Amino acid sequence: MSRDVCVVVPTIREYECLRAYFRNARDHGFDLDRLFVVLVTEDFCDTEGMRAMLDEEGVAGAVFDGDARDEWFAEQGIAEYDHLIPAASHAQTSFGLLYLWANDFEYGVFIDDDTLPHDEFDFFGAHLDNLAHEGSIEAVSSDERWVNVLYQSDADLYPRGYPYAAMDEDIETDTTETEHVVASQGLWTNVPDLDAVRILMDGDLQGQAQTRTGFDDFERDFVAAEGDYLTVCSMNLAFRREVVPAFYQFPMDDNAWEVGRFDDIWSGVLLKRAADVVGGEIYNGAPLCEHNKAPRSTFDDLANEVAGLELNEHFWKEVDAVEPEERSYAAVARAVGERLVAGDYEEYNNGAFLAECGEYLLDWVDCCAALAEQRATAVADD
C-alpha cells in the first residue's frame, strides 16, 4: 500500500510516546509503511535522538527544527511565507500541514506528545475508518449553536475554547447520515482538555483537573449538526488532504498581543464552517487517547490565555458570517481572512489581533496555492 498518511507531531519533550503508537499499529495489524512522520521541534531539542527513534522503529519520517523549517521554505521557493509558522508555539503544526500539502499524502494525523493510545482501539485504523464512514451517526445541536464535546459526561465540564456565553445550553440529539467525513476528532481520557479558568473552577492549581474523564464519558460517536460549532483539539485528530487551505493553525504566542492557546480552537471553527459550506462532516469520539498533561502552574496557562479570551467569544461569529460564492475550502478561508482584515474590533481587548489573523490566513491561502501550482507543474513534467 502507498505511503498516504502524514503524521504530524509537535514536540519538545516526549517524542518517545510515538513508540506506543507504532506498537498499537503493529498489534492491530495496521501497515506502518503507510505512515510518514513529521516531527516539528526546536533547535535546542534532541533532533538526532528523534531521527534515531524513527530509524529504530522502521518508520519513515523527518525532523524539522527551526533551521530545517527555514531550509524547507527556501527549497520550496516560498520563503516569503515562513512567517506563517510562529516561533515556540504549538501552532507550528501548520508546518506539518504545508509539508503534507506539498507532497502526495491523502490524509493527515495530529498527535500531541503528552498522549498515549488505548489498546482497545486501532488508533490509525479507527481514524481512517471514521474518515471513510458513510451512514448513520448521532447528530448534536444546541440552542446556543455550540456543541460541548463532553455532553455525554455526568461531569459539568466545558472544553478549552468553548465560549463562555454559550454555556448552559439546551441540546438536542438526532440521527443523521454522513456522506463525506473530512475530519476525525478522537477524544481523551484522564486529563480533560480544559482552559485555565475552568481548571481553577475545578479546583486544580497544577494545570490539569481534579475531574478526570474515562470511557463512560464518551459512549457514542457523534457529529455536530450543520450550522453548529464545536471545539476541535489537535492532540488526537485525523483529516483529509482537501481541508488544508481552511485548516491553518492560527499564529498564537509569537504575536505582539501575546495571545496564545487558541490555535487549534480557531482553526477548528474555520474548518467547521468550511465543511458546512463545502459539504462535509467532522466525526467525534473514538479512537480515544490517554491525555497525560504534565503538571504546571494553572496561573501560567491563565496568563497565556487571558489575552484571547474575549476574542474567542466573538471569533466564531465572524467566521459564521461569511458566505463565499465558491464552495471550496480555499474560498471559505479567503472569505474569512478578508472579513477579519476589514473588521473593526477596537471594542475588544487585543482586537487588532483578529486583523493580523486575517492577514496571515490570506497569506496561508496564497501559500497553499503556490505549493499546489508547484506540485501540478512537477506532475506535468513527469
BELFEN-V89223 format. One line per field, one symbol per residue. phi: phi as a letter, one per 40 degrees, with the letter a starting at -180 (. if undefined). A space follows every 10 residues. Layout:
BEGIN
phi = ???
END
This chain:
BEGIN
phi = .ccbbbcbbc abbcccdcdc cccdccccgc cccccbcbcb abcccccccc cccccccgbc iabbcdcccc ccdcccgbdc bcccbccfad ccddcccccd ccbcccbbbb bccbbacccc bcdccccccc cccbicacbb aaccgbbccb ccccccbbcd gccccccfcc bbbabbbcba cbabcccacg cccbcccccc ccgbbbgbac cbbbdccbcb cabccdgbba cbbccaabac dccdcbbdcd ccgcaccfca gbdccccccc ccccccccha bbcbhcccbc cbdccacccc cccccccbcc cccbdccccc ccbccccacc ccccccdccc cccbbccccg dccccccccc cccccccccc cccccccccc cc
END
